[in-house]
Amino acid sequence: MDDVTAQHLMPVAQRAAQAGARIALHWRENAEQLQVEQKTGPRDLVSRADREAEEAIVAVLTEMRPADGILAEEGGAVAGTSGVVWAVDPIDGTTNYLYGRADWAVSVAAMRQDDGCVLAGAVAEPALNLLTAAHRGGGTWQQGRRMTVGAPDALDHALIEVNFGRDSQRDRAGQMVDALVKPSRDVRRGGSAASALAQVASGRADAAWIPGLQPWDGAAGVLLVSEAGGTVGDLSGPTSGCWPASGDVLACGPKLWATLQSILAPIYR
């Protein structure tokens, strides 16, 4: 699949993300009516807003790309025949969303099924009225402007987004934060991987270390950063705009990659 195919997929990703964002915003304005459930525990929440936003996204994808597969956080996997699979997170950062915070996002990405390379993606940040999108070989765009990653020369000028990872990684979070706080400008934990990666792609953060992800969490964001001139991969190395199999995502400007990798690798080895 070439860059022309990827170019045709980007408007689909944008339209689907916008459809999900509309539903999510509707329920945010009527939050008192939402029923909230725990999936695996008190840190893993789902609501009617998640499910209905996902349904709206899937409806767009099914209409526009009926032969494609879908991998959705709430609805699971649907097989396709085209070699393209869509990774869908209707509300990434559900806890933030339910608390009325701004760091949540709708993430939609088209991936090559055979190797996990991301062809096109869109991340909507509805509380900020932002939509960031990219296609492979075509750059990253936000509100009609081409985005580039921030380019600090050294870590002491870098603002870093982090998360604490899956349950098996959380006992390393304190060591990770301690290792990053001292040499960097500062560290933030926004709570949405998709939003964090969109921030890196658009220069609102300089780096993101967000381990323990699933493709629906970060596939679109991986492409956004890569097409904005950043380096993305896991601690074994860059993955050139493809989803890292480990699910541990490091994203930053090229000048920061080796430094961050050298700090983080001993902690997560």
Protein Blocks (a to p, Z undefined) as FASTA:
>chain_A
ZZklmmmmmmmmmmmmmmmmmmmmmmmmmmmmpccddfkbmklccdfklmmmmmmmmmmm
mmmmmmbccddfklopaddfkopacdddfbghklmmmnopabdcdddddddfklopafbd
cdddfknopacdddehiapaeehiacdddddfbfklcccdddebjfklmmmmmmmmmmmm
mmmmbdcdehpaklmmmmmmnopafbdcdehiafklmmmmmmmmmmnopacddfkbceeh
pacfklpacdddfklmmmmmmmmmmmmZZ
